[in-house]
């Protein structure tokens, strides 16, 4: 029974790492599609979403099975709790990548606006955060958490700045209202993705160190 329990935990660990890798790839492709207004790549992101949905269900069912058939304690319980939370956050990040991809086709004639507004820089920063989170999860090393939190704050600040510029353009030129609205929606998705990166970093801290850092100041070593 104990051997079976260990195998189930290892399977859970493998699946959550696989989920993180798939989401990272989806985010990379959606950011690439956005920056280059690549409709074909965007379509591939949308098509690949089924893989994430299937794995999401498998992870949830595995966690439920482990809870039902075992009595996990301490570190094992932290893994299961963290896996449930991270799986949810990863699935939502994957959805956001798809939502962004679905907006790409309507941007093919406005690539210069994306560059002018520096949305490409925001996309690159967002992808870097996701990669750092996945690396943190794979290595179980928490040294990247400060970088993730700092970059998330910078991305949100940049998004607010770009949003103001988009609104100004909408007021100046009514013919860009539709594309500007789509860009605002994309910025909202990017901001949410930054938030999920923070959530993931918090979950890894809990998994590795058993600390809850939500609503605390990470700079305080006593937290």
ZIBEL-V527307 format. One record per residue. RES is the residue in three letters. SS is DSSP state (helix for helix, strand for strand, loop for the rest). PSI is psi in radians with two decimals (999 if undefined). D_FIRST is the distance of its C-alpha to the first C-alpha in Angstrom with 1 decimal. Layout:
BEGIN
res:RES ss:SS psi:PSI d_first:D_FIRST
res:RES ss:SS psi:PSI d_first:D_FIRST
END
This chain:
BEGIN
res:UNK ss:loop psi:-0.75 d_first:0.0
res:UNK ss:helix psi:-0.69 d_first:3.8
res:UNK ss:helix psi:-0.73 d_first:5.4
res:UNK ss:helix psi:-0.70 d_first:5.1
res:UNK ss:helix psi:-0.77 d_first:6.3
res:UNK ss:helix psi:-0.68 d_first:8.8
res:UNK ss:helix psi:-0.69 d_first:9.9
res:UNK ss:helix psi:-0.72 d_first:10.6
res:UNK ss:helix psi:-0.72 d_first:12.5
res:UNK ss:helix psi:-0.69 d_first:14.4
res:UNK ss:helix psi:-0.73 d_first:15.3
res:UNK ss:helix psi:-0.76 d_first:16.6
res:UNK ss:helix psi:-0.77 d_first:18.6
res:UNK ss:helix psi:-0.72 d_first:20.1
res:UNK ss:helix psi:-0.68 d_first:21.1
res:UNK ss:helix psi:-0.59 d_first:22.8
res:UNK ss:helix psi:-0.68 d_first:24.6
res:UNK ss:helix psi:-0.75 d_first:25.7
res:UNK ss:helix psi:-0.77 d_first:26.9
res:UNK ss:helix psi:-0.71 d_first:28.9
res:UNK ss:helix psi:-0.73 d_first:30.4
res:UNK ss:helix psi:-0.73 d_first:31.5
res:UNK ss:helix psi:-0.74 d_first:33.0
res:UNK ss:helix psi:-0.73 d_first:34.8
res:UNK ss:helix psi:-0.71 d_first:36.3
res:UNK ss:helix psi:-0.75 d_first:37.4
res:UNK ss:helix psi:-0.77 d_first:39.0
res:UNK ss:helix psi:-0.84 d_first:40.8
res:UNK ss:helix psi:-0.66 d_first:42.2
res:UNK ss:helix psi:-0.65 d_first:43.2
res:UNK ss:helix psi:-0.70 d_first:45.0
res:UNK ss:helix psi:-0.75 d_first:46.6
res:UNK ss:helix psi:-0.69 d_first:47.7
res:UNK ss:helix psi:-0.86 d_first:49.2
res:UNK ss:helix psi:-0.69 d_first:51.1
res:UNK ss:helix psi:0.06 d_first:52.5
res:UNK ss:loop psi:0.83 d_first:52.8
res:UNK ss:loop psi:1.72 d_first:51.0
res:UNK ss:helix psi:-0.60 d_first:50.5
res:UNK ss:helix psi:-0.76 d_first:48.8
res:UNK ss:helix psi:-0.68 d_first:46.1
res:UNK ss:helix psi:-0.73 d_first:45.7
res:UNK ss:helix psi:-0.61 d_first:45.2
res:UNK ss:helix psi:-0.67 d_first:42.4
res:UNK ss:helix psi:-0.79 d_first:40.6
res:UNK ss:helix psi:-0.74 d_first:40.9
res:UNK ss:helix psi:-0.63 d_first:39.6
res:UNK ss:helix psi:-0.17 d_first:36.6
res:UNK ss:helix psi:-0.48 d_first:35.4
res:UNK ss:helix psi:-0.62 d_first:33.5
res:UNK ss:helix psi:-0.75 d_first:31.0
res:UNK ss:helix psi:-0.74 d_first:30.3
res:UNK ss:helix psi:-0.74 d_first:30.1
res:UNK ss:helix psi:-0.74 d_first:27.5
res:UNK ss:helix psi:-0.63 d_first:25.3
res:UNK ss:helix psi:-0.82 d_first:25.8
res:UNK ss:helix psi:-0.72 d_first:24.4
res:UNK ss:helix psi:-0.72 d_first:21.4
res:UNK ss:helix psi:-0.77 d_first:20.5
res:UNK ss:helix psi:-0.80 d_first:21.2
res:UNK ss:helix psi:-0.65 d_first:19.0
res:UNK ss:helix psi:-0.74 d_first:16.0
res:UNK ss:helix psi:-0.74 d_first:16.5
res:UNK ss:helix psi:-0.70 d_first:16.8
res:UNK ss:helix psi:-0.73 d_first:13.6
res:UNK ss:helix psi:-0.76 d_first:11.7
res:UNK ss:helix psi:-0.70 d_first:13.8
res:UNK ss:helix psi:-0.61 d_first:13.4
res:UNK ss:helix psi:-0.14 d_first:9.7
res:UNK ss:loop psi:3.05 d_first:8.9
res:UNK ss:loop psi:1.29 d_first:11.4
res:UNK ss:loop psi:2.54 d_first:12.5
res:UNK ss:loop psi:2.81 d_first:15.2
res:UNK ss:helix psi:-2.09 d_first:18.1
res:UNK ss:helix psi:-0.71 d_first:18.0
res:UNK ss:helix psi:-0.72 d_first:14.9
res:UNK ss:helix psi:-0.66 d_first:16.8
res:UNK ss:helix psi:-0.68 d_first:19.9
res:UNK ss:helix psi:-0.79 d_first:18.6
res:UNK ss:helix psi:-0.79 d_first:17.7
res:UNK ss:helix psi:-0.76 d_first:21.0
res:UNK ss:helix psi:-0.68 d_first:23.0
res:UNK ss:helix psi:-0.74 d_first:21.6
res:UNK ss:helix psi:-0.79 d_first:22.8
res:UNK ss:helix psi:-0.82 d_first:26.1
res:UNK ss:helix psi:-0.66 d_first:26.7
res:UNK ss:helix psi:-0.72 d_first:25.9
res:UNK ss:helix psi:-0.79 d_first:28.5
res:UNK ss:helix psi:-0.71 d_first:31.0
res:UNK ss:helix psi:-0.73 d_first:30.6
res:UNK ss:helix psi:-0.68 d_first:31.0
res:UNK ss:helix psi:-0.63 d_first:34.2
res:UNK ss:helix psi:-0.69 d_first:35.5
res:UNK ss:helix psi:-0.70 d_first:35.1
res:UNK ss:helix psi:-0.72 d_first:37.1
res:UNK ss:helix psi:-0.67 d_first:39.7
res:UNK ss:helix psi:-0.69 d_first:40.1
res:UNK ss:helix psi:-0.75 d_first:40.8
res:UNK ss:helix psi:-0.71 d_first:43.2
res:UNK ss:helix psi:-0.77 d_first:45.1
res:UNK ss:helix psi:-0.63 d_first:45.2
res:UNK ss:helix psi:-0.30 d_first:46.7
res:UNK ss:helix psi:-0.17 d_first:49.6
res:UNK ss:helix psi:-0.74 d_first:50.5
res:UNK ss:helix psi:-0.64 d_first:52.6
res:UNK ss:helix psi:0.02 d_first:55.1
res:UNK ss:helix psi:0.01 d_first:55.6
res:UNK ss:loop psi:-0.50 d_first:56.9
res:UNK ss:loop psi:0.10 d_first:60.5
res:UNK ss:loop psi:0.52 d_first:59.7
res:UNK ss:helix psi:-0.62 d_first:58.0
res:UNK ss:helix psi:-0.53 d_first:60.7
res:UNK ss:helix psi:-0.67 d_first:59.9
res:UNK ss:helix psi:-0.77 d_first:56.3
res:UNK ss:helix psi:-0.76 d_first:57.6
res:UNK ss:helix psi:-0.69 d_first:60.3
res:UNK ss:loop psi:-0.05 d_first:57.9
res:UNK ss:loop psi:0.51 d_first:55.6
res:UNK ss:helix psi:-0.45 d_first:52.6
res:UNK ss:helix psi:-0.64 d_first:51.6
res:UNK ss:helix psi:-0.69 d_first:51.1
res:UNK ss:helix psi:-0.72 d_first:48.9
res:UNK ss:helix psi:-0.75 d_first:46.9
res:UNK ss:helix psi:-0.76 d_first:46.5
res:UNK ss:helix psi:-0.71 d_first:45.5
res:UNK ss:helix psi:-0.78 d_first:42.9
res:UNK ss:helix psi:-0.68 d_first:41.3
res:UNK ss:helix psi:-0.69 d_first:41.3
res:UNK ss:helix psi:-0.78 d_first:39.4
res:UNK ss:helix psi:-0.76 d_first:36.7
res:UNK ss:helix psi:-0.72 d_first:36.5
res:UNK ss:helix psi:-0.70 d_first:36.3
res:UNK ss:helix psi:-0.77 d_first:33.4
res:UNK ss:helix psi:-0.70 d_first:31.4
res:UNK ss:helix psi:-0.72 d_first:32.2
res:UNK ss:helix psi:-0.72 d_first:31.2
res:UNK ss:helix psi:-0.73 d_first:27.8
res:UNK ss:helix psi:-0.73 d_first:27.3
res:UNK ss:helix psi:-0.31 d_first:28.5
res:UNK ss:loop psi:0.42 d_first:27.1
res:UNK ss:loop psi:2.22 d_first:30.7
res:UNK ss:loop psi:0.19 d_first:32.5
res:UNK ss:loop psi:-0.37 d_first:36.0
res:UNK ss:loop psi:-0.10 d_first:36.9
res:UNK ss:helix psi:-0.69 d_first:36.4
res:UNK ss:helix psi:-0.74 d_first:40.0
res:UNK ss:helix psi:-0.71 d_first:41.3
res:UNK ss:helix psi:-0.83 d_first:39.4
res:UNK ss:helix psi:-0.72 d_first:40.7
res:UNK ss:helix psi:-0.79 d_first:44.2
res:UNK ss:helix psi:-0.61 d_first:44.3
res:UNK ss:helix psi:-0.76 d_first:43.1
res:UNK ss:helix psi:-0.70 d_first:45.9
res:UNK ss:helix psi:-0.71 d_first:48.4
res:UNK ss:helix psi:-0.78 d_first:47.3
res:UNK ss:helix psi:-0.68 d_first:47.8
res:UNK ss:helix psi:-0.75 d_first:51.2
res:UNK ss:helix psi:-0.67 d_first:52.2
res:UNK ss:helix psi:-0.73 d_first:51.2
res:UNK ss:helix psi:-0.72 d_first:53.4
res:UNK ss:helix psi:-0.82 d_first:56.3
res:UNK ss:helix psi:-0.64 d_first:56.0
res:UNK ss:helix psi:-0.71 d_first:55.7
res:UNK ss:helix psi:-0.70 d_first:59.0
res:UNK ss:helix psi:-0.65 d_first:60.6
res:UNK ss:helix psi:-0.74 d_first:59.4
res:UNK ss:helix psi:-0.70 d_first:60.9
res:UNK ss:helix psi:-0.74 d_first:64.2
res:UNK ss:helix psi:-0.67 d_first:64.3
res:UNK ss:helix psi:-0.61 d_first:63.8
res:UNK ss:helix psi:-0.54 d_first:66.7
res:UNK ss:helix psi:-0.69 d_first:68.9
res:UNK ss:loop psi:1.88 d_first:68.1
res:UNK ss:helix psi:-0.35 d_first:67.3
res:UNK ss:helix psi:-0.14 d_first:66.6
res:UNK ss:helix psi:0.19 d_first:63.3
res:UNK ss:helix psi:-0.78 d_first:61.9
res:UNK ss:helix psi:-0.89 d_first:59.4
res:UNK ss:helix psi:-0.63 d_first:58.0
res:UNK ss:helix psi:-0.68 d_first:58.1
res:UNK ss:helix psi:-0.73 d_first:56.0
res:UNK ss:helix psi:-0.68 d_first:53.4
res:UNK ss:helix psi:-0.66 d_first:53.4
res:UNK ss:helix psi:-0.70 d_first:52.8
res:UNK ss:helix psi:-0.75 d_first:49.8
res:UNK ss:helix psi:-0.73 d_first:48.4
res:UNK ss:helix psi:-0.67 d_first:48.9
res:UNK ss:helix psi:-0.73 d_first:47.1
res:UNK ss:helix psi:-0.70 d_first:44.1
res:UNK ss:helix psi:-0.68 d_first:44.3
res:UNK ss:helix psi:-0.72 d_first:44.5
res:UNK ss:helix psi:-0.65 d_first:41.4
res:UNK ss:helix psi:-0.68 d_first:39.5
res:UNK ss:helix psi:-0.69 d_first:40.6
res:UNK ss:helix psi:-0.71 d_first:39.1
res:UNK ss:helix psi:-0.54 d_first:35.7
res:UNK ss:helix psi:-0.73 d_first:35.9
res:UNK ss:helix psi:-0.79 d_first:36.3
res:UNK ss:helix psi:-0.76 d_first:33.4
res:UNK ss:helix psi:-0.75 d_first:31.2
res:UNK ss:helix psi:-0.73 d_first:32.5
res:UNK ss:helix psi:-0.71 d_first:31.7
res:UNK ss:helix psi:-0.67 d_first:28.1
res:UNK ss:helix psi:-0.68 d_first:27.7
res:UNK ss:helix psi:-0.78 d_first:29.3
res:UNK ss:helix psi:-0.74 d_first:26.9
res:UNK ss:helix psi:-0.80 d_first:23.9
res:UNK ss:helix psi:-0.76 d_first:25.3
res:UNK ss:helix psi:-0.16 d_first:27.2
res:UNK ss:loop psi:0.36 d_first:26.0
res:UNK ss:loop psi:2.42 d_first:29.6
res:UNK ss:loop psi:2.02 d_first:31.0
res:UNK ss:loop psi:0.10 d_first:34.3
res:UNK ss:loop psi:2.33 d_first:35.4
res:UNK ss:loop psi:0.31 d_first:39.0
res:UNK ss:loop psi:2.88 d_first:39.3
res:UNK ss:loop psi:1.97 d_first:41.6
res:UNK ss:loop psi:-0.45 d_first:39.7
res:UNK ss:loop psi:-0.28 d_first:42.8
res:UNK ss:loop psi:1.94 d_first:42.2
res:UNK ss:loop psi:-0.24 d_first:40.0
res:UNK ss:loop psi:-0.17 d_first:39.2
res:UNK ss:loop psi:999 d_first:37.5
END
